[in-house]
Amino acid sequence: QVQLVESGGGLVQAGGSLRLSCAASGRTDSTYHMGWFRQAPGKEREFVAYITRMASITYYADSVKGRFTLSRDNAKNTVHLQMVSLKPEDTAVYYCAAGDLASTRSTMYQIWGQGTQVTVSS
């Protein structure tokens, strides 16, 4: 069983940057596709980005395309979400997830982290 732990969240001003990390323990995460989702207060969880097992494909939500970059280091069992040009509407709890399918749908991911808060002030 894989456990996921996110880190790197915090408070940043609009236009700033943050780098979120997701560390996997237990069974190596290199066999999983990895996704990031976020959930703002009062809103449904929404897709942010995913990266395939061998990092051959990354896919982003339109709302973050060009500002967020997802990468993974399978040797270190970590995934990183680099976020630049942050906007107040990026404020949310960010979750990483592992699944057998690379998908924009949260139901396709079997394992979830506990989330990390990102707050962008205007």
GIWO-V394229 format. One record per backbone hydrogen bond with DSSP energy under -1.0 kcal/mol. CO is the residue of the C=O (numbers start at 0). NH is the residue of the N-H. E is the energy in kcal/mol with one decimal. If there is no record, write none. Layout:
# GIWO-V394229
co={CO/CO}
nh={NH/NH}
e={E/E}
This chain:
# GIWO-V394229
co={2/4/6/9/11/12/15/17/19/20/21/22/24/28/32/33/34/35/35/36/37/38/39/45/47/48/49/50/51/56/58/60/60/63/63/66/68/70/72/76/77/78/79/80/81/82/85/86/87/91/92/93/94/95/96/97/97/98/104/105/110/115/117/118/120}
nh={24/22/20/118/120/15/85/82/80/6/78/4/2/31/98/50/96/47/48/94/45/92/42/37/60/35/58/33/54/51/49/63/64/66/67/83/81/79/77/23/72/21/70/19/68/17/14/89/90/117/38/115/36/112/34/109/110/32/107/108/97/93/91/11/13}
e={-2.4/-2.8/-2.6/-2.9/-2.5/-2.4/-2.3/-3.2/-3.0/-2.1/-1.8/-2.1/-2.2/-2.0/-2.5/-2.8/-2.5/-2.6/-1.5/-3.1/-3.3/-2.4/-2.3/-2.5/-2.7/-3.1/-2.1/-2.5/-2.2/-2.4/-2.1/-1.6/-1.3/-2.4/-2.1/-2.0/-3.0/-2.8/-1.9/-2.6/-2.9/-2.3/-2.4/-2.7/-2.6/-2.2/-3.3/-2.4/-1.8/-2.8/-2.2/-2.0/-2.8/-2.2/-2.8/-1.3/-2.1/-2.8/-1.6/-1.6/-2.4/-3.1/-2.0/-2.6/-2.4}
